[in-house]
Amino acid sequence: MDSTAPDGKLRELADALISATNAFDADRVLTLFTADAVIDDPSTGHVFDGHAGIRDYVERYFVGYHTVTRLLSFKSLGPRKGRARVDFTGDFGHEIGILELAINADGKIVRVDARLE
């Protein structure tokens, strides 16, 4: 992916992340992130650092709660940042959330800021 990361590439990355979490495939999720990436999700009360933290996040909140995510909309926030509005359903019920993705020049996710609406 080039350093300007066109909107379509950011959207493809969001789609790949959603597909991997819906498949409950933590290994596939990790291929989308840099080794030192961070997921900050205040709804869980935690920040998840690096691959170990991201694996914990996926296994605990997606696999553990049988969470299925559906993309509602996607908006570019700049050359390497985008916002996905998503619908979450699972053992917890139903929530609408926001995932703000930041990527590096190689097209790997370096940060996700997650929140519920």
MDTraj code that builds the backbone (N, CA, C; nanometers):
import mdtraj as md
import numpy as np

residues = "MET ASP SER THR ALA PRO ASP GLY LYS LEU ARG GLU LEU ALA ASP ALA LEU ILE SER ALA THR ASN ALA PHE ASP ALA ASP ARG VAL LEU THR LEU PHE THR ALA ASP ALA VAL ILE ASP ASP PRO SER THR GLY HIS VAL PHE ASP GLY HIS ALA GLY ILE ARG ASP TYR VAL GLU ARG TYR PHE VAL GLY TYR HIS THR VAL THR ARG LEU LEU SER PHE LYS SER LEU GLY PRO ARG LYS GLY ARG ALA ARG VAL ASP PHE THR GLY ASP PHE GLY HIS GLU ILE GLY ILE LEU GLU LEU ALA ILE ASN ALA ASP GLY LYS ILE VAL ARG VAL ASP ALA ARG LEU GLU".split()
xyz = np.array([
    [0.0857, -0.1166, 0.0000],
    [0.0000, 0.0000, 0.0000],
    [0.0903, 0.1228, 0.0000],
    [0.0577, 0.2227, -0.0803],
    [0.1433, 0.3400, -0.0834],
    [0.1182, 0.4297, 0.0364],
    [0.2066, 0.5274, 0.0566],
    [0.1995, 0.6088, 0.1771],
    [0.0780, 0.7006, 0.1818],
    [0.0084, 0.7202, 0.0697],
    [-0.1109, 0.8035, 0.0720],
    [-0.2353, 0.7230, 0.1036],
    [-0.2262, 0.5924, 0.1035],
    [-0.3357, 0.5018, 0.1423],
    [-0.4721, 0.5528, 0.0971],
    [-0.5068, 0.5365, -0.0308],
    [-0.6353, 0.5845, -0.0784],
    [-0.7513, 0.5285, 0.0039],
    [-0.8613, 0.6034, 0.0016],
    [-0.9794, 0.5649, 0.0787],
    [-1.0157, 0.4186, 0.0593],
    [-1.0090, 0.3703, -0.0632],
    [-1.0459, 0.2317, -0.0913],
    [-0.9594, 0.1325, -0.0151],
    [-0.8312, 0.1615, -0.0003],
    [-0.7408, 0.0719, 0.0724],
    [-0.7715, 0.0732, 0.2222],
    [-0.8000, 0.1895, 0.2766],
    [-0.8391, 0.1970, 0.4174],
    [-0.9685, 0.1189, 0.4400],
    [-1.0632, 0.1339, 0.3495],
    [-1.1906, 0.0621, 0.3601],
    [-1.1662, -0.0885, 0.3504],
    [-1.0782, -0.1308, 0.2591],
    [-1.0452, -0.2735, 0.2476],
    [-0.9858, -0.3267, 0.3779],
    [-0.9032, -0.2476, 0.4419],
    [-0.8432, -0.2880, 0.5689],
    [-0.9496, -0.3008, 0.6773],
    [-1.0420, -0.2051, 0.6835],
    [-1.1533, -0.2141, 0.7794],
    [-1.2353, -0.3402, 0.7525],
    [-1.2633, -0.3677, 0.6257],
    [-1.3384, -0.4883, 0.5893],
    [-1.2628, -0.6149, 0.6302],
    [-1.1306, -0.6149, 0.6099],
    [-1.0498, -0.7320, 0.6466],
    [-1.0511, -0.7537, 0.7976],
    [-1.0438, -0.6460, 0.8741],
    [-1.0492, -0.6574, 1.0200],
    [-1.1836, -0.7129, 1.0652],
    [-1.2906, -0.6617, 1.0090],
    [-1.4243, -0.7102, 1.0449],
    [-1.4411, -0.8565, 1.0055],
    [-1.3940, -0.8922, 0.8881],
    [-1.4035, -1.0318, 0.8431],
    [-1.3276, -1.1254, 0.9372],
    [-1.2078, -1.0858, 0.9776],
    [-1.1262, -1.1699, 1.0658],
    [-1.1886, -1.1827, 1.2046],
    [-1.2417, -1.0726, 1.2597],
    [-1.3049, -1.0833, 1.3915],
    [-1.4339, -1.1637, 1.3833],
    [-1.5087, -1.1490, 1.2748],
    [-1.6314, -1.2274, 1.2597],
    [-1.6026, -1.3765, 1.2453],
    [-1.4847, -1.4089, 1.1944],
    [-1.4428, -1.5489, 1.1830],
    [-1.3797, -1.5988, 1.3131],
    [-1.3695, -1.5105, 1.4140],
    [-1.3055, -1.5421, 1.5423],
    [-1.1631, -1.5921, 1.5223],
    [-1.0935, -1.5305, 1.4269],
    [-0.9593, -1.5725, 1.3871],
    [-0.8560, -1.4692, 1.4339],
    [-0.8090, -1.4860, 1.5566],
    [-0.7131, -1.3914, 1.6143],
    [-0.5831, -1.3880, 1.5351],
    [-0.5398, -1.5016, 1.4818],
    [-0.4161, -1.5035, 1.4038],
    [-0.4291, -1.4153, 1.2798],
    [-0.5416, -1.4227, 1.2127],
    [-0.5635, -1.3394, 1.0932],
    [-0.5725, -1.1920, 1.1321],
    [-0.6373, -1.1626, 1.2441],
    [-0.6437, -1.0242, 1.2919],
    [-0.5020, -0.9694, 1.3100],
    [-0.4146, -1.0471, 1.3734],
    [-0.2789, -0.9996, 1.4031],
    [-0.1996, -0.9667, 1.2774],
    [-0.2288, -1.0324, 1.1656],
    [-0.1564, -1.0026, 1.0412],
    [-0.1861, -0.8619, 0.9907],
    [-0.2915, -0.8002, 1.0391],
    [-0.3315, -0.6665, 0.9950],
    [-0.2643, -0.5550, 1.0759],
    [-0.2008, -0.5913, 1.1889],
    [-0.1453, -0.4950, 1.2839],
    [0.0065, -0.5001, 1.2876],
    [0.0687, -0.3852, 1.3181],
    [0.2117, -0.3851, 1.3480],
    [0.2319, -0.4530, 1.4836],
    [0.3533, -0.4973, 1.5096],
    [0.3830, -0.5674, 1.6354],
    [0.3619, -0.4793, 1.7581],
    [0.3747, -0.3469, 1.7416],
    [0.3600, -0.2555, 1.8548],
    [0.2301, -0.1744, 1.8512],
    [0.1335, -0.2216, 1.7756],
    [0.0052, -0.1514, 1.7633],
    [-0.0684, -0.1460, 1.8969],
    [-0.1639, -0.0541, 1.9034],
    [-0.2429, -0.0330, 2.0248],
    [-0.3909, -0.0281, 1.9881],
    [-0.4728, -0.0922, 2.0712],
    [-0.6174, -0.0745, 2.0648],
    [-0.6592, -0.0113, 2.1968],
    [-0.7200, 0.1062, 2.1868],
    [-0.7712, 0.1763, 2.3047],
    [-0.9231, 0.1684, 2.2988],
    [-0.9810, 0.0968, 2.3934],
    [-1.1260, 0.0773, 2.3963],
    [-1.1784, 0.1088, 2.5356],
    [-1.2193, 0.2348, 2.5587],
    [-1.2677, 0.2744, 2.6909],
    [-1.3877, 0.1924, 2.7400],
    [-1.4661, 0.1369, 2.6489],
    [-1.5819, 0.0584, 2.6925],
    [-1.5404, -0.0666, 2.7697],
    [-1.4171, -0.1128, 2.7470],
    [-1.3665, -0.2295, 2.8200],
    [-1.2869, -0.1887, 2.9434],
    [-1.2495, -0.0609, 2.9487],
    [-1.1661, -0.0121, 3.0581],
    [-1.0195, -0.0446, 3.0405],
    [-0.9796, -0.0818, 2.9167],
    [-0.8420, -0.1247, 2.8941],
    [-0.7846, -0.0661, 2.7661],
    [-0.6521, -0.0592, 2.7636],
    [-0.5747, -0.0339, 2.6426],
    [-0.4978, -0.1628, 2.6162],
    [-0.4991, -0.2083, 2.4921],
    [-0.4376, -0.3357, 2.4550],
    [-0.3153, -0.3072, 2.3687],
    [-0.1974, -0.3457, 2.4205],
    [-0.0702, -0.3146, 2.3563],
    [-0.0103, -0.4359, 2.2866],
    [0.0372, -0.4122, 2.1640],
    [0.1106, -0.5145, 2.0906],
    [0.0251, -0.6341, 2.0539],
    [0.0882, -0.7301, 1.9892],
    [0.0155, -0.8486, 1.9438],
    [-0.0467, -0.9270, 2.0586],
    [0.0226, -0.9355, 2.1715],
    [-0.0340, -1.0099, 2.2854],
    [-0.1613, -0.9422, 2.3354],
    [-0.1589, -0.8115, 2.3461],
    [-0.2766, -0.7385, 2.3907],
    [-0.3910, -0.7466, 2.2915],
    [-0.3578, -0.7362, 2.1631],
    [-0.4614, -0.7433, 2.0598],
    [-0.5237, -0.8828, 2.0566],
    [-0.4423, -0.9854, 2.0718],
    [-0.4970, -1.1220, 2.0784],
    [-0.5925, -1.1341, 2.1969],
    [-0.5535, -1.0811, 2.3115],
    [-0.6392, -1.0833, 2.4302],
    [-0.7720, -1.0131, 2.4007],
    [-0.7653, -0.8967, 2.3374],
    [-0.8849, -0.8196, 2.3021],
    [-0.9785, -0.9016, 2.2139],
    [-0.9251, -0.9604, 2.1078],
    [-1.0064, -1.0393, 2.0147],
    [-1.0653, -1.1611, 2.0847],
    [-0.9824, -1.2326, 2.1591],
    [-1.0310, -1.3546, 2.2243],
    [-1.1323, -1.3244, 2.3341],
    [-1.1109, -1.2171, 2.4072],
    [-1.2001, -1.1845, 2.5173],
    [-1.3323, -1.1242, 2.4696],
    [-1.3257, -1.0273, 2.3786],
    [-1.4452, -0.9497, 2.3445],
    [-1.5132, -0.9904, 2.2145],
    [-1.4456, -1.0620, 2.1278],
    [-1.5086, -1.1091, 2.0049],
    [-1.5396, -1.2585, 2.0148],
    [-1.4374, -1.3389, 2.0407],
    [-1.4606, -1.4831, 2.0560],
    [-1.5455, -1.5083, 2.1808],
    [-1.5065, -1.4517, 2.2932],
    [-1.5736, -1.4770, 2.4208],
    [-1.7196, -1.4369, 2.4244],
    [-1.7544, -1.3292, 2.3551],
    [-1.8933, -1.2813, 2.3541],
    [-1.9651, -1.3119, 2.2236],
    [-1.9028, -1.3931, 2.1378],
    [-1.9615, -1.4279, 2.0077],
    [-2.0041, -1.3030, 1.9311],
    [-1.9170, -1.2033, 1.9317],
    [-1.9477, -1.0752, 1.8697],
    [-1.9401, -1.0847, 1.7178],
    [-2.0452, -1.0364, 1.6543],
    [-2.0500, -1.0246, 1.5088],
    [-2.0598, -0.8755, 1.4773],
    [-1.9765, -0.8317, 1.3859],
    [-1.9670, -0.6907, 1.3505],
    [-2.0125, -0.6709, 1.2068],
    [-2.0896, -0.5636, 1.1860],
    [-2.1346, -0.5274, 1.0516],
    [-2.0977, -0.3814, 1.0285],
    [-2.0325, -0.3551, 0.9165],
    [-1.9944, -0.2191, 0.8818],
    [-2.1179, -0.1412, 0.8387],
    [-2.1403, -0.0260, 0.9021],
    [-2.2519, 0.0607, 0.8660],
    [-2.2072, 0.1722, 0.7720],
    [-2.0885, 0.2276, 0.7978],
    [-2.0339, 0.3315, 0.7101],
    [-1.8847, 0.3430, 0.7330],
    [-1.8180, 0.4040, 0.6364],
    [-1.6745, 0.4269, 0.6479],
    [-1.6432, 0.5648, 0.5932],
    [-1.5571, 0.6379, 0.6655],
    [-1.5177, 0.7721, 0.6238],
    [-1.3675, 0.7885, 0.6389],
    [-1.3045, 0.8414, 0.5370],
    [-1.1630, 0.8741, 0.5447],
    [-1.1454, 0.9965, 0.6335],
    [-1.0429, 0.9929, 0.7186],
    [-1.0093, 1.1064, 0.8052],
    [-0.8736, 1.1645, 0.7684],
    [-0.8230, 1.1271, 0.6540],
    [-0.6916, 1.1718, 0.6100],
    [-0.6219, 1.0596, 0.5373],
    [-0.4979, 1.0808, 0.4987],
    [-0.4295, 0.9814, 0.4160],
    [-0.4047, 0.8469, 0.4838],
    [-0.3956, 0.8454, 0.6148],
    [-0.3674, 0.7182, 0.6837],
    [-0.4615, 0.6936, 0.7999],
    [-0.5791, 0.7511, 0.7935],
    [-0.6727, 0.7337, 0.9038],
    [-0.8153, 0.7260, 0.8500],
    [-0.8946, 0.6383, 0.9113],
    [-1.0339, 0.6256, 0.8712],
    [-1.1211, 0.5899, 0.9892],
    [-1.2501, 0.6159, 0.9732],
    [-1.3469, 0.5875, 1.0794],
    [-1.4547, 0.4926, 1.0258],
    [-1.4676, 0.3789, 1.0934],
    [-1.5732, 0.2824, 1.0613],
    [-1.6810, 0.2921, 1.1684],
    [-1.8043, 0.3107, 1.1243],
    [-1.9192, 0.3026, 1.2157],
    [-1.9726, 0.1609, 1.2000],
    [-1.9845, 0.0908, 1.3116],
    [-2.0160, -0.0518, 1.3060],
    [-2.1316, -0.0885, 1.3992],
    [-2.1946, -0.1974, 1.3661],
    [-2.3022, -0.2566, 1.4449],
    [-2.2462, -0.3839, 1.5078],
    [-2.2501, -0.3916, 1.6400],
    [-2.2036, -0.5098, 1.7124],
    [-2.3228, -0.5848, 1.7696],
    [-2.3276, -0.7160, 1.7496],
    [-2.4247, -0.8002, 1.8194],
    [-2.3483, -0.9176, 1.8786],
    [-2.4003, -0.9702, 1.9883],
    [-2.3366, -1.0839, 2.0530],
    [-2.4080, -1.1172, 2.1814],
    [-2.3408, -1.1949, 2.2663],
    [-2.3998, -1.2371, 2.3935],
    [-2.4348, -1.1196, 2.4840],
    [-2.3758, -1.0043, 2.4595],
    [-2.4001, -0.8844, 2.5391],
    [-2.5242, -0.8084, 2.4918],
    [-2.5745, -0.8408, 2.3743],
    [-2.6882, -0.7686, 2.3175],
    [-2.6490, -0.6995, 2.1891],
    [-2.6749, -0.5691, 2.1815],
    [-2.6532, -0.4931, 2.0589],
    [-2.5964, -0.3557, 2.0926],
    [-2.4956, -0.3135, 2.0172],
    [-2.4337, -0.1819, 2.0347],
    [-2.3935, -0.1277, 1.8986],
    [-2.3884, 0.0042, 1.8874],
    [-2.3304, 0.0713, 1.7717],
    [-2.1980, 0.1302, 1.8194],
    [-2.0942, 0.1137, 1.7381],
    [-1.9631, 0.1613, 1.7785],
    [-1.8887, 0.2307, 1.6672],
    [-1.7783, 0.2907, 1.7060],
    [-1.6873, 0.3590, 1.6139],
    [-1.5494, 0.2963, 1.6301],
    [-1.4859, 0.2671, 1.5178],
    [-1.3479, 0.2202, 1.5156],
    [-1.2691, 0.3185, 1.4310],
    [-1.1799, 0.3943, 1.4927],
    [-1.0918, 0.4830, 1.4183],
    [-0.9596, 0.4113, 1.3992],
    [-0.9252, 0.3879, 1.2728],
    [-0.8058, 0.3125, 1.2364],
    [-0.6971, 0.4073, 1.1890],
    [-0.5763, 0.3876, 1.2374],
    [-0.4597, 0.4592, 1.1872],
    [-0.3609, 0.3548, 1.1360],
    [-0.3050, 0.3811, 1.0175],
    [-0.2140, 0.2847, 0.9558],
    [-0.0798, 0.3493, 0.9263],
    [0.0201, 0.2633, 0.9075],
    [0.1523, 0.3124, 0.8689],
    [0.1649, 0.3113, 0.7164],
    [0.2814, 0.3510, 0.6669],
    [0.3051, 0.3588, 0.5226],
    [0.2968, 0.2227, 0.4549],
    [0.3172, 0.1141, 0.5312],
    [0.3100, -0.0204, 0.4757],
    [0.1685, -0.0776, 0.4772],
    [0.0717, -0.0001, 0.5280],
    [-0.0663, -0.0459, 0.5284],
    [-0.1027, -0.1345, 0.6457],
    [-0.0240, -0.1322, 0.7496],
    [-0.0550, -0.2078, 0.8715],
    [-0.1196, -0.1143, 0.9735],
    [-0.2103, -0.1676, 1.0509],
    [-0.2765, -0.0877, 1.1539],
    [-0.1783, -0.0637, 1.2684],
    [-0.1659, 0.0633, 1.3086],
    [-0.0805, 0.0994, 1.4216],
    [-0.1625, 0.1359, 1.5443],
    [-0.2888, 0.1737, 1.5205],
    [-0.3729, 0.2136, 1.6335],
    [-0.5201, 0.2024, 1.5950],
    [-0.5989, 0.1558, 1.6919],
    [-0.7445, 0.1600, 1.6813],
    [-0.7969, 0.2273, 1.8071],
    [-0.8753, 0.3320, 1.7868],
    [-0.9479, 0.3950, 1.8958],
    [-1.0929, 0.3524, 1.8802],
    [-1.1407, 0.2737, 1.9751],
    [-1.2754, 0.2175, 1.9685],
    [-1.3627, 0.2832, 2.0732],
    [-1.4876, 0.3053, 2.0381],
    [-1.5826, 0.3589, 2.1373],
    [-1.7233, 0.3221, 2.0950],
    [-1.8115, 0.3251, 2.1928],
    [-1.9526, 0.3013, 2.1665],
    [-2.0211, 0.4357, 2.1462],
    [-2.1234, 0.4368, 2.0647],
    [-2.1990, 0.5606, 2.0444],
    [-2.2966, 0.5800, 2.1571],
])
top = md.Topology()
chain = top.add_chain()
for i, resn in enumerate(residues, 1):
    res = top.add_residue(resn, chain, resSeq=i)
    for name in ("N", "CA", "C"):
        top.add_atom(name, md.element.get_by_symbol(name[0]), res)
traj = md.Trajectory(xyz[None], top)
